Amino acid sequence: MTTTKLDLTGLKCPLPALKTRKALKSVAPGDLLEVHCTDPLSVIDIPNLIRETGDKVEITERHQNRIVFLIEKANGLIEKSNGLSPAAR
């Protein structure tokens, strides 16, 4: 298991979520992405992004102005229910 660190301190919405989405594309399934942000809206935007991607937020920490997310990359398989893709539900 590998952890990739992404420093997004100083960036404002929507850049932390956009850069996190881009970084997740290069992370292998089962590996971790550690994201450091200072934008207070990232506590809303990044968990919403993770719900969309199907990945998992392992840890969310707050240290003064810094917010840290530890995201586990999912295996890449999207579960289907009743034969419909998530977009068709």
Number of C-alpha atoms within 10 A of each C-alpha: 8 11 14 15 14 17 15 20 15 12 15 15 12 13 15 25 25 13 15 20 15 11 15 21 10 11 17 16 17 16 16 24 24 19 23 22 24 21 20 13 14 23 18 10 17 22 18 12 16 20 11 10 15 16 20 15 18 12 11 15 12 13 8 7 10 15 19 20 23 19 25 24 22 19 12 12 8 11 10 10 9 6 9 10 11 11 5 6 9
